[in-house]
């Protein structure tokens, strides 16, 4: 990323007041943050947000909530190189293909829910 003095903010509405329904609105705002950074001249991809601090603000609306996320990019050198998991242990092996997400974590289709798929 080219600069650290930029702050990007995006808002999307959810028609539900229940936090487990806010995923789409959060995903849209996250994508908009990197879109804004690219439009500002920073050659970033969505994976650039991994390990970054995002600020979340939830505001009640008449029908649901408005999800606002803000991001101030760090310096380019502060990000781990692409393809690494950011493991704290030096020399930790990257198992190619072991993880299914950009962060090297296995994909959990339940999102951590104990209710099971589709619940």
C-alpha positions in Angstrom: 0.0 0.0 0.0 1.3 3.4 -0.9 0.2 5.5 2.1 -0.8 5.2 5.7 -2.6 8.6 6.0 -5.8 7.4 4.3 -8.9 6.2 6.1 -11.6 4.3 4.2 -15.2 4.0 5.4 -18.1 2.0 4.0 -21.7 1.4 5.2 -24.2 -1.2 4.2 -27.6 -1.9 5.7 -29.0 -5.2 7.0 -32.8 -5.6 7.3 -32.3 -7.7 10.5 -31.4 -6.6 14.0 -30.0 -10.0 14.8 -26.1 -10.2 14.6 -26.1 -13.6 12.9 -27.8 -12.0 9.9 -25.3 -9.3 9.4 -22.7 -11.3 7.4 -23.7 -10.1 3.9 -23.6 -6.4 5.0 -20.2 -6.9 6.6 -18.8 -8.6 3.5 -20.1 -5.8 1.3 -18.4 -3.2 3.4 -15.2 -5.1 3.5 -15.1 -5.4 -0.3 -15.9 -1.7 -0.6 -12.9 -0.8 1.6 -10.4 -2.4 -0.7 -12.3 -1.0 -3.8 -11.9 2.5 -2.3 -8.2 1.9 -1.6 -7.6 0.8 -5.2 -9.5 3.9 -6.5 -7.2 6.0 -4.3 -4.2 4.5 -6.1 -3.2 1.7 -3.7 -2.8 -1.7 -5.5 -4.5 -3.8 -2.9 -6.6 -7.0 -3.0 -9.2 -8.2 -0.5 -6.5 -10.4 1.1 -4.7 -7.2 2.2 -7.2 -6.9 5.0 -6.0 -10.0 6.7 -4.2 -9.1 9.9 -5.5 -5.5 9.6 -7.5 -3.7 12.3 -11.0 -2.9 11.0 -13.3 -0.6 13.0 -16.9 -1.7 13.2 -19.9 0.5 14.1 -23.4 -0.8 14.2 -26.3 1.7 14.2 -29.9 0.8 14.6 -32.2 1.7 11.7 -36.0 1.4 11.4 -35.9 -2.0 9.7 -32.5 -3.4 11.0 -29.0 -2.0 11.3 -26.5 0.0 9.4 -23.0 -1.7 9.4 -20.1 0.8 9.1 -16.6 -0.4 8.8 -13.5 1.8 8.6 -9.9 0.9 7.7 -6.7 2.8 7.9 -4.0 0.9 5.9 -0.7 0.2 7.6 2.6 0.8 5.8 3.3 -1.7 3.1 6.3 -3.2 4.9 4.2 -3.9 8.0 2.1 -6.6 6.2 3.3 -10.2 6.0 4.4 -11.4 2.5 1.7 -12.8 0.3 1.2 -16.6 0.8 2.2 -16.6 4.4 -0.1 -17.2 7.4 1.6 -14.7 9.6 2.7 -17.6 12.0 4.5 -16.3 15.0 7.1 -19.1 15.0 10.0 -18.4 12.7 10.5 -21.2 10.2 7.0 -22.5 10.6 6.2 -24.6 7.5 3.5 -23.5 5.2 1.5 -26.6 4.2 0.4 -25.8 0.6 -3.2 -26.7 0.3 -3.6 -27.5 4.0 -5.9 -24.4 4.6 -8.8 -23.4 2.5 -8.9 -19.7 3.2 -6.5 -16.9 2.4 -5.5 -16.9 6.1 -4.4 -20.5 5.9 -7.3 -21.6 8.1 -9.5 -24.5 7.3 -13.0 -23.6 6.1 -15.7 -24.1 8.7 -19.1 -24.2 6.9 -20.9 -23.7 10.2 -19.1 -20.5 11.0 -18.4 -21.9 14.4 -22.1 -22.5 15.1 -22.9 -25.6 17.1 -26.4 -25.7 15.6 -25.2 -27.4 12.4 -25.4 -26.4 8.8 -28.3 -24.3 7.7 -29.4 -23.6 11.3 
